[in-house]
Amino acid sequence: MQRYFMQKKVEDTIYFDENTAHHIKHVMRMNIGSFVEVVDENSVYIAKINQLTPSVTAIIQQIKKSDGLPIPKVVIAQSLLKEQKMDLVFQKATELGIDGFIPLQTNRTVIKLENNKEKKLKRWQMIVKEASEQSKRIDIPTVFPVLKINEINLDEYDVKLLCTVNEMSTTLKKVLSQCKKSDKMLIVIGPEGGFTSNEEKILLEQGFIPISLGELVLRSETVALYIMSVIQYQFMR
């Protein structure tokens, strides 16, 4: 059953926005009487389409509670990548249960958004919304504005990890073995050229733990997906 996120509800009637209505009518080709799942906070509603024009609406038939993901809350600060690679990270990491993204502007970031930040932010928000619906999540990851390293608010995180090829780093496996499901984690991933030594120094001084992902050197767009897969495995029920 296709899942969507709540836009508006009046009593037992759910109203869908223009993009969702288009998906229901022209992509899924649903008819009056078709059933959909609609998420609002931690509740999942089973609803039946009762109108397709001029707007799409559905009537709630059933309410069921849904548990959250069985993994810690993970926010990844991903250095900006070229459009298709960045889109891939947002989509697939959402499917793997990430809680939030911080697009990161670093010294070696090739991509410069300049006056295009708001347009990109809306695109990324749409990608994570659609990926959340596809993967049947009950929440949508937060997409933060583009930030620099010194602009990240670190106070809310219990565990802060820096992905690095430094030989003195510990392994992701060892760090995760000491983490709890209740922890909130921040993981920073550098650009294709890596962080500068000064950037790594700043992060280490702010309490980040340098971690290694093993013997292989991964592309920047692969790192987030690898980490989220490992976290899913580590905390799987």
C-alpha positions as CSV (number, residue, x, y, z in Angstrom):
1,M,0.0,0.0,0.0
2,Q,1.4,3.4,-1.0
3,R,2.4,5.7,1.9
4,Y,2.2,9.5,2.0
5,F,2.8,12.1,4.7
6,M,-0.1,14.1,6.1
7,Q,-0.6,17.6,4.6
8,K,-4.0,18.6,6.0
9,K,-6.7,16.8,8.0
10,V,-10.2,18.1,8.8
11,E,-12.0,15.6,11.1
12,D,-11.8,12.3,9.2
13,T,-11.0,13.8,5.8
14,I,-7.4,14.0,4.5
15,Y,-6.5,16.6,1.9
16,F,-3.5,16.0,-0.3
17,D,-1.2,18.7,-1.8
18,E,-0.7,19.2,-5.5
19,N,2.4,17.1,-5.9
20,T,0.9,14.2,-3.9
21,A,-2.4,14.4,-5.8
22,H,-0.5,14.2,-9.1
23,H,1.4,11.1,-7.8
24,I,-1.9,9.5,-6.7
25,K,-3.7,10.2,-10.0
26,H,-1.1,10.0,-12.7
27,V,1.8,7.9,-11.3
28,M,-0.1,5.3,-9.2
29,R,-3.3,5.7,-11.3
30,M,-5.5,5.2,-8.2
31,N,-9.3,5.3,-8.4
32,I,-12.0,6.2,-6.0
33,G,-12.1,3.5,-3.4
34,S,-8.3,2.9,-3.5
35,F,-6.6,2.6,-0.1
36,V,-3.4,4.5,1.0
37,E,-1.4,4.9,4.2
38,V,-1.0,8.4,5.5
39,V,1.5,9.3,8.3
40,D,1.0,12.0,10.9
41,E,3.7,12.1,13.6
42,N,3.8,8.5,15.0
43,S,0.4,7.4,13.7
44,V,-0.3,5.7,10.4
45,Y,-3.8,6.1,9.0
46,I,-5.4,3.7,6.5
47,A,-7.5,5.9,4.3
48,K,-9.8,5.4,1.3
49,I,-9.7,7.8,-1.7
50,N,-13.2,9.4,-2.0
51,Q,-12.5,12.2,-4.4
52,L,-10.1,12.8,-7.3
53,T,-11.2,16.1,-8.7
54,P,-11.0,19.0,-8.3
55,S,-8.7,18.0,-5.4
56,V,-7.7,14.5,-4.1
57,T,-9.1,13.6,-0.6
58,A,-9.4,10.4,1.4
59,I,-11.5,9.3,4.4
60,I,-9.7,7.7,7.4
61,Q,-10.7,4.1,7.9
62,Q,-8.3,2.9,10.5
63,I,-5.5,4.2,12.8
64,K,-2.5,2.2,13.8
65,K,0.4,3.1,16.0
66,S,3.9,2.6,14.5
67,D,7.2,2.3,16.4
68,G,10.2,4.4,15.4
69,L,13.3,3.0,13.8
70,P,15.3,0.7,16.0
71,I,18.6,2.7,15.6
72,P,20.2,5.8,17.1
73,K,19.3,9.1,15.6
74,V,22.0,9.8,13.0
75,V,22.7,13.2,11.4
76,I,25.3,13.2,8.7
77,A,27.2,16.4,7.7
78,Q,27.9,15.6,4.1
79,S,30.3,17.8,2.2
80,L,28.7,19.1,-1.0
81,L,29.0,16.9,-4.1
82,K,27.9,17.1,-7.7
83,E,24.1,17.1,-8.1
84,Q,23.5,13.4,-9.0
85,K,25.9,12.1,-6.3
86,M,24.4,14.4,-3.6
87,D,20.8,13.3,-4.7
88,L,21.9,9.7,-4.3
89,V,23.2,10.3,-0.8
90,F,19.9,12.0,0.3
91,Q,17.7,9.3,-1.3
92,K,19.5,6.1,-0.2
93,A,20.6,7.3,3.3
94,T,16.9,8.2,3.9
95,E,15.9,4.7,3.0
96,L,18.5,3.4,5.4
97,G,17.0,5.4,8.3
98,I,19.0,8.6,8.7
99,D,17.5,11.3,10.9
100,G,19.0,14.4,9.3
101,F,21.4,15.9,6.7
102,I,23.7,18.9,7.0
103,P,25.0,19.9,3.6
104,L,28.6,21.0,4.4
105,Q,30.7,23.7,2.6
106,T,34.4,22.9,3.1
107,N,37.6,24.3,1.8
108,R,38.0,21.6,-0.8
109,T,34.4,21.4,-1.8
110,V,34.2,21.8,-5.6
111,I,30.6,22.7,-5.7
112,K,29.7,26.3,-5.0
113,L,26.0,27.0,-4.6
114,E,26.2,30.7,-4.3
115,N,22.7,32.1,-4.9
116,N,21.2,28.6,-5.6
117,K,21.0,27.4,-2.0
118,E,17.2,27.8,-1.5
119,K,16.4,26.0,-4.7
120,K,18.8,23.1,-3.8
121,L,17.3,22.9,-0.3
122,K,13.8,22.5,-1.7
123,R,15.0,19.8,-4.1
124,W,16.7,17.9,-1.3
125,Q,13.6,18.2,0.9
126,M,11.5,16.7,-1.9
127,I,13.9,13.8,-2.4
128,V,13.9,12.8,1.3
129,K,10.1,13.1,1.5
130,E,9.6,10.8,-1.5
131,A,12.3,8.4,-0.2
132,S,10.6,8.3,3.2
133,E,7.2,7.5,1.6
134,Q,8.8,4.8,-0.6
135,S,10.6,3.1,2.3
136,K,7.5,3.4,4.6
137,R,9.1,5.5,7.2
138,I,6.9,7.3,9.8
139,D,9.1,10.5,9.7
140,I,11.0,12.6,7.2
141,P,14.7,13.4,7.8
142,T,15.5,17.0,8.5
143,V,17.5,18.8,5.8
144,F,19.5,21.7,7.4
145,P,20.7,24.7,5.4
146,V,24.2,24.6,4.0
147,L,26.6,25.2,6.8
148,K,30.4,25.5,7.4
149,I,32.2,23.4,10.0
150,N,32.2,26.2,12.6
151,E,28.5,26.8,12.1
152,I,27.2,23.4,13.3
153,N,25.5,23.4,16.6
154,L,27.2,20.5,18.5
155,D,25.4,20.7,21.8
156,E,22.6,18.2,21.0
157,Y,24.8,15.3,20.0
158,D,26.0,12.5,22.3
159,V,28.5,11.0,19.8
160,K,30.5,13.0,17.2
161,L,32.4,11.1,14.6
162,L,34.9,12.3,11.9
163,C,35.5,10.0,8.9
164,T,39.2,10.1,8.2
165,V,42.0,8.0,6.7
166,N,44.3,9.0,9.6
167,E,46.1,5.9,10.8
168,M,45.6,6.8,14.4
169,S,41.8,6.6,14.1
170,T,39.6,3.9,15.7
171,T,37.2,1.7,13.8
172,L,33.5,2.4,13.3
173,K,32.8,-1.1,14.6
174,K,34.5,-0.3,17.9
175,V,32.7,3.0,18.4
176,L,29.3,1.5,17.6
177,S,29.8,-1.3,20.1
178,Q,29.8,1.4,22.8
179,C,26.8,3.3,21.5
180,K,23.2,3.1,22.7
181,K,20.0,3.3,20.7
182,S,19.1,6.5,22.7
183,D,22.3,8.3,21.5
184,K,22.2,11.0,18.9
185,M,25.1,10.8,16.5
186,L,26.7,13.4,14.2
187,I,29.0,12.0,11.5
188,V,31.0,14.4,9.3
189,I,32.1,13.3,5.8
190,G,34.6,15.2,3.8
191,P,34.6,16.1,0.1
192,E,36.4,14.0,-2.6
193,G,39.7,15.7,-1.8
194,G,39.2,15.2,2.0
195,F,39.3,17.7,4.8
196,T,42.3,19.9,5.2
197,S,44.5,19.3,8.1
198,N,43.3,22.5,9.7
199,E,39.6,21.4,9.3
200,E,40.4,18.1,10.9
201,K,42.2,19.9,13.8
202,I,39.1,22.1,14.4
203,L,36.8,19.0,14.5
204,L,39.1,17.1,16.8
205,E,39.3,20.0,19.2
206,Q,35.5,20.1,19.2
207,G,35.4,16.5,20.5
208,F,35.0,14.5,17.3
209,I,36.3,10.9,17.4
210,P,38.3,10.1,14.3
211,I,37.0,6.8,12.7
212,S,38.2,4.5,10.0
213,L,35.9,2.5,7.7
214,G,38.5,-0.2,7.1
215,E,41.2,-0.8,4.6
216,L,39.3,0.5,1.5
217,V,39.2,4.2,0.6
218,L,35.6,4.9,-0.3
219,R,34.2,7.7,-2.5
220,S,32.5,10.5,-0.6
221,E,29.0,9.5,-1.8
222,T,29.5,5.9,-0.7
223,V,30.5,6.7,2.9
224,A,27.1,7.7,4.2
225,L,25.5,4.7,2.7
226,Y,28.1,2.4,4.1
227,I,27.8,3.9,7.6
228,M,24.0,3.7,7.7
229,S,24.1,0.1,6.5
230,V,26.5,-0.8,9.3
231,I,24.4,1.0,11.9
232,Q,21.2,-0.7,10.7
233,Y,23.0,-4.1,11.1
234,Q,24.4,-3.2,14.5
235,F,21.1,-2.2,16.0
236,M,18.8,-4.5,14.0
237,R,16.1,-6.2,16.1
